[in-house]
Amino acid sequence: MTVMGMKKIKRILSILATSLLAAAFAGCGTYTPPDNPDDPNKPDTPIITPGPVNPAEDVFKVSLVWNGNPFTQANYPGLTGIQAQWTDVETKEVFRAAFDKDGVAKLPDLDGDFRVTLVSLPDGYTYEPNIYEANNDFKEVTIALYKITPVIRRGPYAGEPFVGEFYYDLNSIGAYRVTLEKDQKVFFRFNPSVNGKYTVTSMVDVTANEINPLLDLHFGSTQYISPTPSKKQDGGGSENSYTKNFKMEYTISPEEVGNVMIFRLYSTSRNDSEESYPLTVDFILDRNGDFANRYDAAQEIKPTEDFGKVTGEILNPAGTFTYCANRPGVENKRLDQRSVKLYDDGYYYYYDSLTDTRLERVYAQLRRRTEVSDESFYSGPHVRLYYLVGADGAAKNYEEFIRGANGYGAHCNGDGVYPVTEELKVFLQTYAVSERYFNDGNGWAETYANYNSDEDSQWMFACGYYAT
């Protein structure tokens, strides 16, 4: 009987019959991970050496390609030592098969939904381990390999804030690999020669769930690097998963070519012992199309607020400024605009929906950093306010609106905040959407500050109230 023939029996027999079959099933090339994934005594999953397959049988198949061409033993002599792995989504059972000389791994009679990964990799190559799936309707998977791009070691760095550190220059887009010791951060520089939307994406296997990659982004040029990370990303992902891959986007317009994309990559290990290091993290640096600020095409927005009326208790209420995400009763730092309302004085307030009682006034943090980012609207690059694209797709220039002599920023209180008006809400929503602060678990607000929000409540990322 085949492996999956017995697996089908397991799914329809009673618990007693399943128990009687356990010993026979254990010898058929399957392995169910124990409850404790750190158990050093867990057995290895047997390799199933591919043999003749009856064309009439159902076959799950994995093929390898590199640069669009089949990856075979002819161009990689050690290929037959590489294994493909099918992990059952429901039962977590694992099935493996070695690749043949033609770069194909096969297993007959599998039944169900599977995540498809590689157990090991050809030397000098990597792949994206979290995107391949197979099921009874789609049994054939083609995995694309990427050749690891060499890095150029430089240093020691002469400027602040990394004086004396060795660093690596990335001269092109491509796939890269970094080896990390415990508590080590590796410093990379990339100087794009053309404008574009660039991304750095880690490729760590979430099925293995052993390490968690992290990334700090610094703004800078060849002469200066900001000492404080402008972004920190611990990637989006399931809350019960240790491995959460990051995806960081960096845009550079034609006017900004010459600026350097600088990031420091590091990682933690679920088994945080000295023996678990060094860690290996593969990542891809990619360019995803052109990017142009087109400042002249952006509509210039100026404030209409009467700043002279905002005095006394309105500008300086009693209590301590507290972010909305930290309000008592809020779960998972979820922003929810249904809890606030615009009143006839022109400002937003928390309110009691049953009695329509006005509660605390809502304020926006404009001059200091927020929980979402280490930069404020003042310390960050001015260019980010010149060209913001909101949910309506229209470009807006908010430089004067925020930073102008008669802008909102010039009229904040000592805490750097101003009460939220309707036009200030529109700006904050436009900024959050344009900067992708919330993006299916991978946005800056989600990964850096663990904020959550629906589409219409994103503007509250910079907002709070005075708690007494």
N, C-alpha and C positions, 0 to 999 in steps of 0.2 A: 504494500500500500504506500502511496506517496505521502510526503509530509502534509500537504494540504488536504489530502483525502482524510487523514486522521483528524486534521483540524476541523473539518466540517462535521465529523462525528462528534467531536467535543461540544460543538455548539448545539446539538440537538438531543444528546443523551442526558440522562439525569445526573445529579451530582455524584451518586454512587458509581455509576458507570464511568464517569470522567475520572474519578479517583483510581479505578482499576486500570485505566489506560495510561495513567501518568508515567509509569516506568517504561512502557513501550514507546511513548511519545518522546521521552527524553533522549532517546537514541536516534532520532530521525532528523537531526540537523536544526533543531530549534532551541531557543533559549528565552525564557521569560525573566527579565531582570528582577532581582530580589527587591523587597521593600526598602532596604538600605542601599542606595547606589554607591555609597562609599565603602562597602564591604570588600576588603582586600582579597577575600577568598572566593568571590563570585567566579564561576567558571567562564572560560572563553567560549564564544559562540563558534561552533564548528564551521569550517569552510566547506561549502558544497562544490566539488569540482564539476564543472559542466561536462556532460557527456552527450551522447546522441539524444535528440529530442524528437519524439514522434510528431510530425506536422499536424496530426489530428488533435493533439493535446493543446490545452490552453497554456500559453507561455507568457510569463511576465519577463520583460527584457529591458536591459539598460545598455545603452551604447555611449561611447565617449567620442567627442569631437574636439579639435583644437584648431582655431583660426578657420573654422568652417569645413575642415577636412577630418575624415575618420582618424582616430588615434589608435594605432595598432602596434603589435609587437615589432613590426618592421621599423617604426620610428622611436619605439621605447622598449628595449629588450626585456626590462623587468616587469612588463605589463601583467603577466599571469600571476604575479604576487599581489595584485591590487584586487580588492573586493568591493562589490556593491552590497548595499544593505536595504532591505525592506522592513520598516517598522509598522506593525499593525496599529492604526490609529485608535482602535477600540480596546484591544487586549494588551497592547504594548509588546506583543511577541515579536521577536527579531529573527529574520531569515537572511542568510548571506550566501553569495555565490561569487566565485572568482571569475575574472575576465579571461576569455580565451584569446588566442593570438590575433583575432580580428577586432579586438576591443569591444566584445559583447559579453555580458553576463546574463544567464538565463535561469529561470526557475519555473517548472510546470505546476499547474494546479493551485496556484495561490488564489485565495478567495477573500475579498474585502477591500478596504481602503488603506493605503499605505503612504508613509512618507519615505522618500527615496534619498539615500545619502551614500557617501563613499566611506568605507572603514579606514582606508589609508589613501595617500595621494602619491602620484608619481613625483619624484624629486624635481623641484623647480617649478611645480605647477600648483594651482589652487582652483577653487570653484565656489559658487554660491550654494551653500548647503541647505538653505531653508526654502527653496522655491519648487522643488520637484515632488510630484505626487503621482501615484498610480492607483487604478482601481479596475474593476471588472470590465468597464467600458473603455478605459485608456490604459492599456497594459505596457505599452512601449514608451520608454523615457530616453531622451537624449540629453546627456549632461555636457555642458560646455566647459572646457578647461581654459584657464588663463595662465599664461606664462608669467612667472614672477619677474618684475622689472628690477634690475639692480639699482641700489641707492648709492649716492656719493657721500661719503663721510667727510664732514668739514669740522673746523674748529681748532682750538677752543674759541668760542664766540667772544668777541671783544666788547660788545655793547651791553647796556642794561636791557632787560633785567636778568640776562642769562650769562653773565660774565663767567668765562672758564668752562662752559658746557660745550661738549661736542654735539653736533647736530647733523642733520642729513638734508641734502638738497634733492628734491624731486624735480626732474627735468622734463617730465611728460606725464600725461594721463596714463593710467595703466593699473595693474594689480601689484601690490606690494606686501611684504611680510616683515613683521617686527618681532624680535624676541625680547621679552621683558623679565627682568628680575623683580623681586618683591619690592614694592613701593617705588619702582623706577618709572619716571616719565621720560619718554623719548620725544625729542624736539625735531619737528620737520618744517621745512620751508618750501613753498612752491610759488614761483614768480610767473604768473600767466603772461604769455606774450600777446594774447588776444583777449578781447572781452568775452564774457560768457557767464553761464550759470554752472558753477562747479560744485560737485558733491564729493564728500568722503564718506564711504559706507563700510562698516565693519562686516566681516563674513565669518561669524562664529556659529557653530552648530548648536541650535537651541534644543535639539534632541539629546545631545550629550549633556547640555546644561551644566557645564563644569566651571566656566569662567565668564566674567562680565566685563566687556571692554568699555572704556570711558574716553572722553575727548574734551580738551580745553582748546577753545579758539581765541587767538590774540589778534587784534588789528595791528598793522604795522607797515613799514616800508623797509627798504634796504638800509636806511639810516636809523630808524626808530621802531621799537616794539613796545606796545602797551604792556606794562608789568602785570596788570590785572586781566584775567580772562574776560573777554566780552561775552562769551557763551561757554557754558559747561554742559556737556550732554552725556547723560546716562540714558541710553536709547529707549524708545517706546517698546512696549511689549506687555505680555500678560503679567498680572501682579504676582501670580504664583510661579513665575519662571525666574530663575536666577540670571540666565543669559538674556540680555536685552541689547540687541545690536543698535548702534547709533547710526544716524544718517544726518550729516551736517551739510548745509548748503551755503555757498559763498558766491555772491554775485559781484561782478566787476564790469563796469561800463567802459566804453572807449576812453573817457576822460580819466579813469582810475587805473588804466594799465600802467604798471610800474609799482603799484602796491603789492605787498607780499602776503600771501596766504600762509599764516603761521599757526600750527597746532601742535599740541603735546598729547601724545597718546599713551595711555596706561591701562591697567586692568587689575581686577581683583579675582581671587580664586575662591570657590565655594569651600574647598578643603584648604584652608589658609595655613598650611604648614610649609616649612622650608622645603620639604621634599616635593611639593607640588609645583615649584618653580624650577626653571624659567617657564613662562607661558609664551605661546605663539599666537599672534593675532594677524590674520590676513585682512587687508582692506583694499578697496578700489577707489582710485581717484579718477573721476570722470567729468566730462564736459557735456552739458545737456542743452546745447543751443546758445544762441546769441543773447546778449543782454545790453540794453541801451537805456539810459535814464530819460533821454528826450525831455529835458527840463522845460524847453520852450513850449512843449505841447501840454504841460500840466497846468491845470487851472489853479491860479493863486488864490488861496483862501485866507481871509482876514477875519478877525473876531468881530462880533456885533455886540458882545457883552458890555454893559455899562459898569465898568470896574469901580467907579466912584461910589456905588451904592453898597459895595461889599466891605463893611467895616464892623468893628465890635465883635459880638458873639458869632456872627456869620463867618468871619474870617478866622477868628481865634476862639473856638469853642473850648469848653473845659474837657479834660480827659486826655487819653492817650490815643494817638492815631493807630488804628488796627486794620489790617487788610481784610477785605470782604471774605477771602478764602479761609480766614481764621476765626470767623464769627462763631460763637457758641451754637451748637446744633447743626452746623454745616458738616456734612460727611464727605470724606475724600477730597477736600479742598475744591468742591464743586461750585462754580460760579452760576448764579441763577438770577436773572434780571426780573423774574416774576416776584421777587421779594422786595423790589424797590419800585418807586413810582415818581413821575414828574408832577410837582405841585404848582399851584398858580403863582408862586413867587419866582418860578423859573429854575428851580433846583430839584435834584433827585433826593428822595428820602427812603429809608426803610419804612415800612408801614404795616399795620395790622389789617389783613385783608377782610376780616370779619366785621370790624368796626370802622375801617378806613381811618384809623388813628395814625397820625404822623409820628414817626419815631426819629431815629438818628439821621442827620444829614449825610449825604455821600460826598466824598472828596476824592480828587485824582492826584496822585503823586507825579509831579512834573519835573522837579528839580533834583531829586535824589534817585538812587537806584531803587528798583522794586524787588520783590521776591523772585520775579521771573528772570531778571537779567542783572548783571553786575554794572551795566551802563545805564545812565539816565537819558532823558531826551536832551540834556545839555552836555553830558560827557561823551556821548556816542558821536559817531561821524555825522556832521551836519547834512551830508548828502542824503541820508535816510529820510529826511523830512521833505526834501525837494520833490520827490517823486514816489508817492504812495498810490497803490492801486487797490481800491476797495472791492467789496462784493459786487458792485455794479459795473466793474471793469473800467471805470473812468479814472484817469490819473489826476492827482491833487498835489499841490505844493503847499505844505503847512509850515514852512520856515518862519514866516512873519507871524503866523497864528500862534506859534509856541514861543519862538525865540525873539520876536520883534520887540522894539522898545515899548510898544503898547500891546504886546501879546500876553497870553495867559501866564507864561512863566515869569513875567516881570511883576505880576501881582499876587504871587503866592505868599503864604504866611511863612513863619520861621521853620516849619516842618517841610516846606517845599510843596505844599498841597493847595488846591483851590476847589471850591464847591463845584460839583458836576452840573453843567448846563446841557441842554440838548445838543448844541453844536460841539461841545467838548466830548460828549458821548460819541458823536459821529466820528470825530477825529480818532478817539481811542479804538473804536471798532475798525476803522479803516486801517489803522496802524497794525492791529493784531492780525487782521486778514492778510495784509500786504507782507508782513514779516513771517507769516505762517506759524504763529505762536501755538495754534492748535491744528494738528494735521494727522488725524487717525493714529494718535499715540506717539507720533514722532516729532511733534512740534516742540519749540523751545520751552513754552510754558508747561507742557506735559512732562518733558524729560528732565528739565532743570529744577522746576519747583513742584512737580507732581500735581499741578493744577488740572482740573477737568472743567469742561464747558460745553454747552450746546452752541449751535452756530450763532445765535443772536445775543448771547451773554458774554462774548469774548472781551468786550470793552471793559469789563469789570476787573481785568487782570491788574490794572494799575490803581484800582480804587479801594477805598476803605472808609472808615467812620471813626468818630471819637468815642471811645468806650470809657465810661466813668466807673 
